[in-house]
Amino acid sequence: MFILLHVMVYAFGFMNYGMKDNLTQARAIFGITYPIARAAALTLHVDVALILLRTLTFIACSNCFSRLPRRDLSPPSNPAEQHHRL
């Protein structure tokens, strides 16, 4: 799935930068290397976005779980002790 995402982002980026009308001068100067480099940069930007999204999600979830009250789930020795725990 991850490789398919990379291939699709690169293909669409290459087509976009290869056919966009306002980039004719850049393509005339740099040739085919311009769409190749821009599509590769776009793919790297998607990678960084996915990594940051994963990291921020992990940080947010760990902060939420750390703020939850902790309960001792070991079996009590008597029922009155269990009542006080809850």
C-alpha positions as CSV (number, residue, x, y, z in Angstrom):
1,M,0.0,0.0,0.0
2,F,2.8,2.4,0.9
3,I,4.6,1.7,-2.4
4,L,1.4,2.2,-4.3
5,L,0.9,5.6,-2.7
6,H,4.5,6.6,-3.7
7,V,4.0,5.5,-7.3
8,M,0.7,7.3,-7.5
9,V,2.0,10.5,-6.0
10,Y,5.1,10.4,-8.2
11,A,3.1,9.7,-11.4
12,F,0.6,12.5,-10.7
13,G,3.3,14.9,-9.8
14,F,5.3,14.1,-12.9
15,M,2.3,14.6,-15.1
16,N,1.4,17.8,-13.3
17,Y,4.9,19.3,-13.6
18,G,5.4,18.0,-17.1
19,M,2.2,19.4,-18.5
20,K,1.5,22.6,-16.5
21,D,1.3,25.7,-18.8
22,N,3.1,28.2,-16.5
23,L,6.2,26.0,-16.2
24,T,7.2,26.0,-19.9
25,Q,10.2,28.2,-19.3
26,A,11.5,26.0,-16.4
27,R,11.0,22.9,-18.6
28,A,12.8,24.6,-21.5
29,I,15.8,25.4,-19.3
30,F,16.1,22.2,-17.3
31,G,14.4,19.7,-19.7
32,I,13.1,16.4,-18.4
33,T,15.0,16.7,-15.1
34,Y,12.7,19.4,-13.9
35,P,9.5,17.3,-13.7
36,I,11.6,14.4,-12.3
37,A,13.0,16.5,-9.5
38,R,9.8,18.2,-8.6
39,A,7.8,14.9,-8.5
40,A,10.5,13.3,-6.3
41,A,10.4,16.4,-4.0
42,L,6.6,16.0,-3.8
43,T,6.9,12.3,-2.9
44,L,9.4,13.2,-0.1
45,H,7.0,15.9,1.2
46,V,4.2,13.2,1.4
47,D,6.6,11.0,3.3
48,V,7.4,13.7,5.8
49,A,3.8,14.5,6.2
50,L,3.0,10.9,7.0
51,I,5.8,10.6,9.5
52,L,4.8,13.8,11.2
53,L,1.1,12.8,11.3
54,R,2.1,9.4,12.8
55,T,4.4,11.1,15.4
56,L,1.8,13.7,16.4
57,T,-0.9,11.1,16.7
58,F,1.3,9.0,18.9
59,I,2.1,12.0,21.1
60,A,-1.5,13.2,21.4
61,C,-2.8,9.7,22.2
62,S,-0.1,9.1,24.8
63,N,-0.9,12.4,26.4
64,C,-4.6,11.5,26.6
65,F,-3.8,8.1,28.1
66,S,-1.4,9.5,30.6
67,R,-4.1,11.9,31.9
68,L,-6.6,9.1,32.6
69,P,-6.8,8.0,36.2
70,R,-5.0,4.8,37.0
71,R,-6.8,2.1,38.8
72,D,-5.4,-0.9,40.6
73,L,-7.1,-3.9,39.0
74,S,-5.6,-6.6,41.4
75,P,-8.2,-8.6,43.3
76,P,-8.9,-7.1,46.7
77,S,-8.6,-9.1,49.9
78,N,-12.0,-8.0,51.2
79,P,-15.1,-6.4,49.6
80,A,-14.8,-3.1,51.6
81,E,-11.4,-2.4,50.1
82,Q,-12.8,-2.9,46.6
83,H,-15.6,-0.5,47.4
84,H,-13.1,2.2,48.3
85,R,-11.1,1.7,45.2
86,L,-14.0,2.4,42.9
